[in-house]
Amino acid sequence: MQANIKVAQLQMLDTAARNRFQAVIVTLTVAEKDGAKLIEDVEAALAKHREKGELLKKEAAAQRALRAQAQSHQASGKGKDREVSPLSGDEDGYGHEDEEEDDGEEDDGALPRTPEGKEYKTKRTALKHRLREARFVLHRIKLLQGDAFHNLGPSFANQETAAYEAAEQIRKTLLKSAF
C-alpha cells in the first residue's frame, strides 16, 4: 500500500504525462483495495483474539471462585485465622490491575495476571496498532484520491466529494480510538 501511494504521488508530479491523474486514480484504487483487505483481515484477527480473551477471563473467574471457596473452608476451620487487611490486594495472581484501559470494550481487570494474560494484552495492543496504521494509510489514499479527482475537473466533483467524505469518516474513526 505504501509503495502504491508513493507511485501515485510520483505520477502526480510527472507533468510530462498526459493522463497522469487517470493513472493516479488507477494506482490509488489498487492501493485502496489492498488497504480495505488488510483492515478486514486485522479486524477478523482481532475478533478471533477477543474470543481467546473471553476464554481467559472465564478461566480466571473460575480460578478466583475456587480460591474463594477454599479460603472460606479454611476460615471455618480450627485455629487462629490470619487477619486480612483491607489494604492488601489480590495475592492469587488474578484480578484487577491498576492500568488504564486502552478501550472501552474490554475489562482488563478480569484477565489473569499471568504470562498468558500479559501475552493476550500484548497481542491485542499490537493488533490494534496495526489496525490503526492501516486506517491511517487508507485515510491518506482517500485524500490523494480526492486531490486527483479535483485535478481532473468539475465533471468528477461527485467522486471528489465522496473521496473526501470517506477520508473524513476514517479520520473520525482514528480520533475515536485511543491507545
C-alpha positions as CSV (number, residue, x, y, z in Angstrom):
1,M,0.0,0.0,0.0
2,Q,2.7,2.4,1.0
3,A,4.6,1.7,-2.3
4,N,1.4,2.4,-4.3
5,I,0.9,5.7,-2.5
6,K,4.5,6.7,-3.4
7,V,4.0,5.7,-7.0
8,A,0.7,7.7,-7.1
9,Q,2.4,10.7,-5.7
10,L,5.2,10.5,-8.2
11,Q,2.7,10.1,-11.0
12,M,1.0,13.3,-9.9
13,L,4.3,15.1,-10.2
14,D,5.1,13.8,-13.7
15,T,4.0,16.8,-15.7
16,A,5.1,15.2,-19.0
17,A,2.4,12.5,-18.7
18,R,-0.8,13.5,-20.4
19,N,-3.3,11.4,-18.4
20,R,-1.4,11.4,-15.2
21,F,-4.4,11.8,-12.9
22,Q,-6.2,8.9,-14.5
23,A,-3.1,6.8,-13.8
24,V,-3.1,8.1,-10.2
25,I,-6.7,7.1,-9.8
26,V,-5.9,3.5,-11.0
27,T,-2.9,3.2,-8.7
28,L,-4.8,4.5,-5.7
29,T,-7.8,2.2,-6.4
30,V,-5.4,-0.7,-6.2
31,A,-4.0,0.6,-3.0
32,E,-7.5,1.2,-1.6
33,K,-8.5,-2.4,-2.3
34,D,-5.3,-3.6,-0.6
35,G,-5.9,-1.4,2.4
36,A,-9.5,-2.5,2.7
37,K,-8.4,-6.1,2.6
38,L,-5.8,-5.5,5.2
39,I,-8.3,-3.8,7.5
40,E,-10.7,-6.7,7.1
41,D,-8.0,-9.2,7.9
42,V,-6.8,-7.4,11.0
43,E,-10.4,-6.9,12.3
44,A,-11.0,-10.6,11.8
45,A,-7.8,-11.5,13.7
46,L,-8.8,-9.0,16.5
47,A,-12.3,-10.6,16.8
48,K,-10.7,-14.1,17.0
49,H,-8.3,-12.9,19.6
50,R,-11.1,-11.4,21.6
51,E,-12.7,-14.8,21.8
52,K,-9.5,-16.2,23.3
53,G,-9.6,-13.3,25.8
54,E,-13.1,-14.2,26.8
55,L,-11.9,-17.8,27.4
56,L,-9.0,-16.5,29.5
57,K,-11.4,-14.3,31.6
58,K,-13.7,-17.3,32.2
59,E,-10.8,-19.4,33.3
60,A,-9.6,-16.7,35.6
61,A,-13.1,-16.3,37.1
62,A,-13.3,-20.0,37.8
63,Q,-9.8,-19.9,39.5
64,R,-10.9,-17.0,41.6
65,A,-14.1,-18.8,42.6
66,L,-12.2,-21.9,43.6
67,R,-9.7,-19.9,45.7
68,A,-12.5,-18.0,47.4
69,Q,-14.3,-21.3,48.2
70,A,-11.0,-22.8,49.5
71,Q,-10.5,-19.7,51.7
72,S,-14.0,-19.9,53.1
73,H,-13.4,-23.5,54.1
74,Q,-10.2,-22.6,55.8
75,A,-11.8,-19.7,57.7
76,S,-14.4,-22.1,59.2
77,G,-11.7,-24.5,60.4
78,K,-10.0,-24.6,63.8
79,G,-7.1,-22.3,64.9
80,K,-6.4,-18.7,64.5
81,D,-7.2,-17.2,61.2
82,R,-4.9,-14.8,59.6
83,E,-6.4,-11.3,59.7
84,V,-6.9,-9.9,56.3
85,S,-6.0,-6.3,55.8
86,P,-8.5,-4.3,53.7
87,L,-5.4,-2.7,52.1
88,S,-4.0,-6.0,50.8
89,G,-4.6,-6.7,47.2
90,D,-5.2,-9.8,45.2
91,E,-2.4,-12.2,46.0
92,D,-3.7,-15.0,43.9
93,G,-2.3,-13.6,40.6
94,Y,-5.7,-12.8,39.3
95,G,-7.8,-9.7,39.5
96,H,-7.7,-6.0,38.9
97,E,-4.6,-4.2,37.8
98,D,-4.1,-0.5,38.1
99,E,-3.7,0.1,34.4
100,E,-5.6,2.4,32.2
101,E,-7.9,0.6,29.8
102,D,-7.0,1.2,26.2
103,D,-10.5,0.9,25.0
104,G,-14.0,0.9,26.5
105,E,-14.9,-2.5,25.2
106,E,-12.7,-4.8,27.3
107,D,-12.3,-5.2,31.0
108,D,-8.6,-6.0,31.7
109,G,-9.3,-6.5,35.4
110,A,-10.9,-9.8,34.6
111,L,-7.8,-11.0,32.8
112,P,-5.4,-13.1,34.8
113,R,-2.1,-11.6,35.8
114,T,-0.2,-14.5,34.3
115,P,2.1,-14.8,31.3
116,E,-0.9,-15.8,29.2
117,G,-2.8,-12.7,30.3
118,K,0.1,-10.5,29.6
119,E,0.6,-12.2,26.2
120,Y,-3.1,-11.6,25.4
121,K,-2.8,-7.9,26.2
122,T,0.4,-7.5,24.2
123,K,-1.0,-9.2,21.1
124,R,-4.3,-7.2,21.4
125,T,-2.4,-4.0,21.5
126,A,-0.2,-5.0,18.5
127,L,-3.3,-5.8,16.5
128,K,-5.0,-2.5,17.4
129,H,-1.9,-0.6,16.4
130,R,-1.8,-2.4,13.1
131,L,-5.5,-1.7,12.5
132,R,-4.9,2.0,13.3
133,E,-1.9,2.2,11.0
134,A,-3.9,0.5,8.2
135,R,-6.7,3.0,8.7
136,F,-4.3,5.9,8.6
137,V,-2.9,4.7,5.3
138,L,-6.4,4.3,3.9
139,H,-7.1,7.9,5.0
140,R,-4.1,9.1,3.0
141,I,-5.3,7.1,0.0
142,K,-8.7,8.7,0.2
143,L,-7.2,12.2,0.5
144,L,-5.0,11.6,-2.6
145,Q,-8.0,10.3,-4.5
146,G,-9.9,13.4,-3.7
147,D,-7.0,15.5,-4.8
148,A,-6.7,13.6,-8.1
149,F,-10.4,13.9,-8.8
150,H,-10.2,17.6,-8.1
151,N,-7.4,17.9,-10.6
152,L,-9.5,16.0,-13.2
153,G,-12.0,18.9,-13.2
154,P,-15.6,19.6,-12.3
155,S,-17.0,16.6,-14.1
156,F,-15.5,14.5,-11.3
157,A,-16.9,16.6,-8.5
158,N,-19.1,13.7,-7.1
159,Q,-16.2,11.3,-6.9
160,E,-14.1,14.1,-5.3
161,T,-16.7,14.7,-2.7
162,A,-17.2,11.0,-2.0
163,A,-13.4,10.5,-1.5
164,Y,-13.2,13.5,0.9
165,E,-16.2,12.3,2.9
166,A,-14.7,8.8,3.2
167,A,-11.5,10.4,4.4
168,E,-13.4,12.4,7.0
169,Q,-15.1,9.2,8.2
170,I,-11.8,7.4,8.6
171,R,-10.3,10.4,10.4
172,K,-13.2,10.4,12.9
173,T,-12.7,6.7,13.5
174,L,-9.0,7.3,14.0
175,L,-9.7,10.1,16.5
176,K,-12.2,7.9,18.5
177,S,-9.6,5.2,19.1
178,A,-7.3,5.9,21.9
179,F,-4.2,4.0,23.0
